[in-house]
């Protein structure tokens, strides 16, 4: 009815559009913040599982099970770098399937659904591969970020455990070498004692121009026999220790008389 009403109408329309745009942006930002919070919480929970668990196959199995359950996969397998294996990868653990059901390689010509293959790398050093299978859709952008972050952390855990095993083996080797040197010093003295006694008795018997009674000869021969048995026992013990270190000799558990063992 009045010209100013047209102006008021368009002003209200412009304000409504502006409020709608601002409200839409605020809603999008709130949804993105909530999604980011869920993403960070999921990553934090899985990262904590990676850190708090002790090294070992059981810990890897629980970690892979958590990843499979969290992202809705059917099964999964963890492969670690091993130069002795064909292809350089060895299956460490599998979850939801039998060992060997999942292979690290994938043929693009296969009619089956492609699994999710997550390389585990530290810089340019590839330490393993995580393969996840299931009927779910491809991971979203947020899920891909979480999986990549978990892959980086899992690679660090695998490298940490490898370095820990290397350090443990080095310490065991150092202790073994020190024990071997100590043992060699002690055994060399124990070996010289019966050899010296045998040599002295034989030299005495072979010496010409000395008259010995039968009792003296028997005493010398008994000393040679006793020292030979002692020397044979020392050599047998050394051979047994070599077999123990080589892993050939195995312990056999059996019932014994306690009084004889104590004696």
QUIDA-V628733 format. One record per pair of residues at least 12 apart in sequence whose ideal C-beta (glycine too) atoms are under 10 Angstrom apart, sorted by the first residue. I is the first residue (numbers start at 1). GAP is how many residues later the second one is. D is the distance in Angstrom with one decimal. If there is no record, write none. Layout:
# QUIDA-V628733
i=I gap=GAP d=D
i=I gap=GAP d=D
This chain:
# QUIDA-V628733
i=32 gap=110 d=9.8
i=35 gap=105 d=9.4
i=35 gap=106 d=9.9
i=35 gap=107 d=6.1
i=36 gap=106 d=7.9
i=36 gap=109 d=9.9
i=38 gap=104 d=8.1
i=38 gap=108 d=9.8
i=39 gap=101 d=9.8
i=39 gap=102 d=9.8
i=39 gap=103 d=4.8
i=39 gap=104 d=8.2
i=39 gap=106 d=6.8
i=39 gap=107 d=6.0
i=39 gap=110 d=9.5
i=40 gap=106 d=9.0
i=42 gap=28 d=6.4
i=42 gap=29 d=8.9
i=42 gap=100 d=9.0
i=42 gap=101 d=8.8
i=42 gap=104 d=5.8
i=42 gap=108 d=9.3
i=43 gap=99 d=9.8
i=43 gap=102 d=8.3
i=43 gap=103 d=5.1
i=43 gap=104 d=9.7
i=43 gap=106 d=5.7
i=43 gap=107 d=7.1
i=43 gap=110 d=9.0
i=45 gap=21 d=8.1
i=45 gap=25 d=8.1
i=46 gap=17 d=7.7
i=46 gap=20 d=6.0
i=46 gap=21 d=6.7
i=46 gap=24 d=6.7
i=46 gap=25 d=9.8
i=46 gap=100 d=7.6
i=46 gap=101 d=9.7
i=46 gap=103 d=8.8
i=46 gap=104 d=5.6
i=46 gap=107 d=8.3
i=46 gap=108 d=9.4
i=47 gap=99 d=9.8
i=47 gap=102 d=7.8
i=47 gap=103 d=7.3
i=47 gap=106 d=5.8
i=47 gap=107 d=9.7
i=49 gap=13 d=7.1
i=49 gap=14 d=5.7
i=49 gap=16 d=9.8
i=49 gap=17 d=5.6
i=49 gap=18 d=9.1
i=49 gap=101 d=9.7
i=49 gap=104 d=10.0
i=50 gap=13 d=6.0
i=50 gap=16 d=9.3
i=50 gap=17 d=10.0
i=50 gap=100 d=7.5
i=50 gap=103 d=5.2
i=50 gap=104 d=6.3
i=50 gap=106 d=8.4
i=50 gap=107 d=5.4
i=51 gap=102 d=8.1
i=51 gap=105 d=9.7
i=51 gap=106 d=7.9
i=51 gap=109 d=10.0
i=53 gap=104 d=8.6
i=54 gap=107 d=9.5
i=55 gap=102 d=7.9
i=55 gap=103 d=9.4
i=55 gap=105 d=7.5
i=55 gap=106 d=4.2
i=55 gap=107 d=9.4
i=55 gap=109 d=6.1
i=55 gap=110 d=8.0
i=56 gap=37 d=10.0
i=56 gap=105 d=7.9
i=57 gap=21 d=9.4
i=57 gap=35 d=6.6
i=57 gap=36 d=5.7
i=58 gap=35 d=8.5
i=59 gap=34 d=9.3
i=59 gap=98 d=8.5
i=59 gap=102 d=8.8
i=60 gap=18 d=5.6
i=60 gap=20 d=8.9
i=60 gap=32 d=5.8
i=60 gap=33 d=4.7
i=60 gap=35 d=9.3
i=60 gap=68 d=9.8
i=60 gap=94 d=8.5
i=60 gap=97 d=8.4
i=60 gap=98 d=8.3
i=60 gap=101 d=8.8
i=61 gap=17 d=8.3
i=61 gap=31 d=8.8
i=61 gap=32 d=4.4
i=61 gap=33 d=8.2
i=61 gap=34 d=6.1
i=62 gap=31 d=9.2
i=62 gap=33 d=8.8
i=63 gap=15 d=8.2
i=63 gap=30 d=8.8
i=63 gap=32 d=9.3
i=63 gap=67 d=9.7
i=63 gap=87 d=8.7
i=63 gap=90 d=9.7
i=63 gap=91 d=7.0
i=63 gap=94 d=8.1
i=64 gap=12 d=5.1
i=64 gap=13 d=7.5
i=64 gap=14 d=5.5
i=64 gap=28 d=9.1
i=64 gap=29 d=6.1
i=64 gap=30 d=8.0
i=64 gap=31 d=4.7
i=64 gap=32 d=8.9
i=64 gap=66 d=7.3
i=64 gap=67 d=9.8
i=64 gap=68 d=8.6
i=64 gap=90 d=9.0
i=65 gap=28 d=9.2
i=65 gap=30 d=4.8
i=65 gap=31 d=7.8
i=66 gap=29 d=9.4
i=66 gap=84 d=9.6
i=67 gap=28 d=8.6
i=67 gap=51 d=9.2
i=67 gap=63 d=7.7
i=67 gap=65 d=7.2
i=67 gap=79 d=9.4
i=67 gap=80 d=7.9
i=67 gap=83 d=6.6
i=67 gap=84 d=9.8
i=67 gap=87 d=8.8
i=68 gap=27 d=5.6
i=68 gap=28 d=6.2
i=68 gap=64 d=6.6
i=68 gap=65 d=9.1
i=68 gap=66 d=7.9
i=69 gap=26 d=9.1
i=69 gap=27 d=9.5
i=70 gap=73 d=9.4
i=70 gap=76 d=8.6
i=70 gap=77 d=10.0
i=70 gap=80 d=9.5
i=71 gap=45 d=8.4
i=71 gap=61 d=7.2
i=71 gap=63 d=8.1
i=71 gap=65 d=7.5
i=71 gap=68 d=7.0
i=71 gap=72 d=6.2
i=71 gap=75 d=8.1
i=71 gap=76 d=7.4
i=71 gap=79 d=9.7
i=72 gap=60 d=9.7
i=72 gap=62 d=6.4
i=72 gap=63 d=8.9
i=72 gap=64 d=4.8
i=72 gap=65 d=9.3
i=72 gap=67 d=9.9
i=72 gap=71 d=9.6
i=73 gap=22 d=9.1
i=73 gap=23 d=7.9
i=73 gap=42 d=8.7
i=73 gap=43 d=7.3
i=73 gap=58 d=9.8
i=73 gap=59 d=4.4
i=73 gap=60 d=6.3
i=73 gap=61 d=3.7
i=73 gap=62 d=8.9
i=73 gap=63 d=6.7
i=73 gap=66 d=9.8
i=74 gap=21 d=9.7
i=74 gap=22 d=5.9
i=74 gap=23 d=8.1
i=74 gap=41 d=9.8
i=74 gap=58 d=8.5
i=74 gap=59 d=5.5
i=74 gap=60 d=4.1
i=74 gap=61 d=6.8
i=74 gap=62 d=8.4
i=75 gap=19 d=7.1
i=75 gap=20 d=6.0
i=75 gap=21 d=3.0
i=75 gap=22 d=4.2
i=75 gap=23 d=9.5
i=75 gap=26 d=7.5
i=75 gap=27 d=6.9
i=75 gap=40 d=9.3
i=75 gap=56 d=9.1
i=75 gap=57 d=7.8
i=75 gap=58 d=5.4
i=75 gap=59 d=7.4
i=76 gap=17 d=9.0
i=76 gap=18 d=7.3
i=76 gap=19 d=5.3
i=76 gap=20 d=6.7
i=76 gap=21 d=8.3
i=76 gap=26 d=7.3
i=76 gap=39 d=8.5
i=76 gap=40 d=8.5
i=76 gap=42 d=9.5
i=76 gap=54 d=6.8
i=76 gap=55 d=6.3
i=76 gap=56 d=4.4
i=76 gap=57 d=6.8
i=76 gap=58 d=8.5
i=77 gap=14 d=5.9
i=77 gap=15 d=8.0
i=77 gap=16 d=7.0
i=77 gap=17 d=4.2
i=77 gap=18 d=7.3
i=77 gap=19 d=9.0
i=77 gap=20 d=7.3
i=77 gap=22 d=8.3
i=77 gap=23 d=9.1
i=77 gap=24 d=7.8
i=77 gap=25 d=4.0
i=77 gap=26 d=8.5
i=77 gap=27 d=8.1
i=77 gap=38 d=9.3
i=77 gap=52 d=8.7
i=77 gap=53 d=7.7
i=77 gap=54 d=5.1
i=77 gap=55 d=8.4
i=77 gap=56 d=8.5
i=78 gap=12 d=9.9
i=78 gap=13 d=7.5
i=78 gap=14 d=4.7
i=78 gap=15 d=5.1
i=78 gap=16 d=7.7
i=78 gap=17 d=8.5
i=78 gap=24 d=9.6
i=78 gap=40 d=9.9
i=78 gap=42 d=8.4
i=78 gap=50 d=6.5
i=78 gap=51 d=7.8
i=78 gap=52 d=5.7
i=78 gap=53 d=8.0
i=78 gap=76 d=8.0
i=78 gap=80 d=8.5
i=79 gap=12 d=5.5
i=79 gap=13 d=6.5
i=79 gap=14 d=9.4
i=79 gap=15 d=9.6
i=79 gap=23 d=8.6
i=79 gap=24 d=8.9
i=79 gap=25 d=4.9
i=79 gap=38 d=9.8
i=79 gap=41 d=8.7
i=79 gap=48 d=9.9
i=79 gap=49 d=5.6
i=79 gap=50 d=4.5
i=79 gap=51 d=7.7
i=79 gap=52 d=7.0
i=80 gap=12 d=4.8
i=80 gap=13 d=9.4
i=80 gap=40 d=8.3
i=80 gap=47 d=6.7
i=80 gap=48 d=4.4
i=80 gap=49 d=8.3
i=80 gap=78 d=6.1
i=80 gap=81 d=9.4
i=80 gap=82 d=8.3
i=81 gap=39 d=8.7
i=81 gap=40 d=9.9
i=81 gap=44 d=8.5
i=81 gap=45 d=6.2
i=81 gap=46 d=5.3
i=81 gap=47 d=5.8
i=81 gap=48 d=8.6
i=81 gap=77 d=8.4
i=81 gap=78 d=9.9
i=81 gap=81 d=8.9
i=82 gap=46 d=9.4
i=85 gap=19 d=9.9
i=87 gap=16 d=9.0
i=87 gap=17 d=6.5
i=87 gap=18 d=6.9
i=87 gap=42 d=10.0
i=88 gap=16 d=9.1
i=88 gap=38 d=8.4
i=88 gap=41 d=9.8
i=89 gap=14 d=9.2
i=89 gap=15 d=4.7
i=89 gap=16 d=8.9
i=89 gap=37 d=9.2
i=89 gap=39 d=7.3
i=89 gap=40 d=6.0
i=89 gap=42 d=9.9
i=90 gap=14 d=9.4
i=90 gap=38 d=9.1
i=91 gap=12 d=8.6
i=91 gap=13 d=8.0
i=91 gap=38 d=9.8
i=91 gap=40 d=9.5
i=92 gap=36 d=7.5
i=92 gap=66 d=8.5
i=94 gap=37 d=9.2
i=95 gap=37 d=9.5
i=96 gap=36 d=9.8
i=96 gap=37 d=8.3
i=96 gap=38 d=9.1
i=97 gap=36 d=7.9
i=101 gap=32 d=8.9
i=102 gap=13 d=7.4
i=102 gap=29 d=5.3
i=102 gap=30 d=9.0
i=102 gap=31 d=6.5
i=103 gap=12 d=9.5
i=103 gap=28 d=8.0
i=104 gap=13 d=7.8
i=104 gap=24 d=9.3
i=104 gap=25 d=5.2
i=104 gap=26 d=9.8
i=104 gap=27 d=6.4
i=105 gap=12 d=9.4
i=105 gap=24 d=9.8
i=105 gap=26 d=9.7
i=106 gap=25 d=8.3
i=112 gap=21 d=8.9
i=113 gap=20 d=7.7
i=113 gap=21 d=8.3
i=113 gap=22 d=7.0
i=113 gap=23 d=9.6
i=113 gap=25 d=10.0
i=114 gap=19 d=9.2
i=114 gap=24 d=9.0
i=115 gap=15 d=9.9
i=115 gap=16 d=5.2
i=115 gap=17 d=6.1
i=115 gap=18 d=4.5
i=115 gap=19 d=8.1
i=116 gap=14 d=8.2
i=116 gap=15 d=7.2
i=116 gap=16 d=4.2
i=116 gap=17 d=7.6
i=116 gap=18 d=8.0
i=116 gap=20 d=9.2
i=116 gap=22 d=7.9
i=116 gap=23 d=6.7
i=116 gap=27 d=9.6
i=116 gap=28 d=9.3
i=116 gap=31 d=7.4
i=117 gap=12 d=6.4
i=117 gap=13 d=7.5
i=117 gap=14 d=5.5
i=117 gap=15 d=8.0
i=118 gap=12 d=4.2
i=118 gap=13 d=7.6
i=118 gap=14 d=7.2
i=118 gap=21 d=9.8
i=118 gap=26 d=9.5
i=118 gap=29 d=5.7
i=118 gap=30 d=7.5
i=118 gap=32 d=8.0
i=118 gap=33 d=4.7
i=118 gap=34 d=9.9
i=118 gap=36 d=8.5
i=118 gap=37 d=9.8
i=119 gap=29 d=9.6
i=119 gap=32 d=6.9
i=119 gap=36 d=8.5
i=120 gap=30 d=9.5
i=120 gap=31 d=5.3
i=120 gap=32 d=7.9
i=120 gap=33 d=9.4
i=120 gap=34 d=5.6
i=120 gap=35 d=3.9
i=120 gap=36 d=9.1
i=120 gap=37 d=9.3
i=120 gap=38 d=6.5
i=120 gap=39 d=9.1
i=121 gap=30 d=7.9
i=121 gap=31 d=7.8
i=121 gap=34 d=5.8
i=122 gap=30 d=7.9
i=122 gap=33 d=5.1
i=122 gap=34 d=6.6
i=122 gap=36 d=8.7
i=122 gap=37 d=5.6
i=123 gap=32 d=9.6
i=125 gap=30 d=8.5
i=125 gap=34 d=7.9
i=126 gap=29 d=8.5
i=127 gap=27 d=8.8
i=127 gap=28 d=5.0
i=127 gap=29 d=8.8
i=127 gap=30 d=9.5
i=127 gap=31 d=5.0
i=127 gap=32 d=5.6
i=127 gap=35 d=7.6
i=128 gap=23 d=9.1
i=128 gap=26 d=7.6
i=128 gap=27 d=6.7
i=128 gap=30 d=5.6
i=128 gap=31 d=9.4
i=129 gap=22 d=9.3
i=130 gap=17 d=8.3
i=130 gap=20 d=8.3
i=130 gap=21 d=6.3
i=130 gap=24 d=6.8
i=130 gap=25 d=9.4
i=132 gap=15 d=8.3
i=176 gap=69 d=7.7
i=180 gap=61 d=9.2
i=180 gap=65 d=8.8
i=183 gap=55 d=8.8
i=183 gap=58 d=7.8
i=184 gap=54 d=9.6
i=187 gap=47 d=6.7
i=187 gap=48 d=9.6
i=187 gap=50 d=8.5
i=187 gap=51 d=6.7
i=187 gap=54 d=9.6
i=190 gap=40 d=8.5
i=190 gap=41 d=9.0
i=190 gap=43 d=10.0
i=190 gap=44 d=5.8
i=190 gap=47 d=9.7
i=191 gap=39 d=9.7
i=191 gap=40 d=6.9
i=191 gap=43 d=6.0
i=191 gap=44 d=8.1
i=191 gap=47 d=9.0
i=193 gap=34 d=8.0
i=193 gap=37 d=8.0
i=193 gap=38 d=8.9
i=193 gap=41 d=9.5
i=194 gap=29 d=9.8
i=194 gap=30 d=9.5
i=194 gap=32 d=8.5
i=194 gap=33 d=3.9
i=194 gap=34 d=7.3
i=194 gap=35 d=8.7
i=194 gap=36 d=4.7
i=194 gap=37 d=4.2
i=194 gap=38 d=9.1
i=194 gap=39 d=9.4
i=194 gap=40 d=7.5
i=195 gap=32 d=7.9
i=195 gap=33 d=9.9
i=195 gap=36 d=6.8
i=196 gap=31 d=8.7
i=197 gap=26 d=6.2
i=197 gap=27 d=7.9
i=197 gap=29 d=8.3
i=197 gap=30 d=4.4
i=197 gap=31 d=9.5
i=197 gap=33 d=8.6
i=197 gap=34 d=9.2
i=198 gap=25 d=7.9
i=198 gap=26 d=5.4
i=198 gap=27 d=9.5
i=198 gap=28 d=9.5
i=198 gap=29 d=4.9
i=198 gap=30 d=6.4
i=198 gap=32 d=9.5
i=198 gap=33 d=7.4
i=199 gap=25 d=9.6
i=199 gap=28 d=9.5
i=200 gap=20 d=9.0
i=200 gap=23 d=8.5
i=200 gap=24 d=9.5
i=200 gap=27 d=9.5
i=201 gap=18 d=8.8
i=201 gap=19 d=4.6
i=201 gap=20 d=7.7
i=201 gap=21 d=9.1
i=201 gap=22 d=4.9
i=201 gap=23 d=4.8
i=201 gap=24 d=9.6
i=201 gap=25 d=9.8
i=201 gap=26 d=7.7
i=202 gap=18 d=8.2
i=202 gap=19 d=9.8
i=202 gap=21 d=9.9
i=202 gap=22 d=6.6
i=204 gap=12 d=8.9
i=204 gap=13 d=9.6
i=204 gap=16 d=6.0
i=204 gap=19 d=9.5
i=205 gap=12 d=6.9
i=205 gap=15 d=5.5
i=205 gap=16 d=7.8
i=205 gap=19 d=8.4
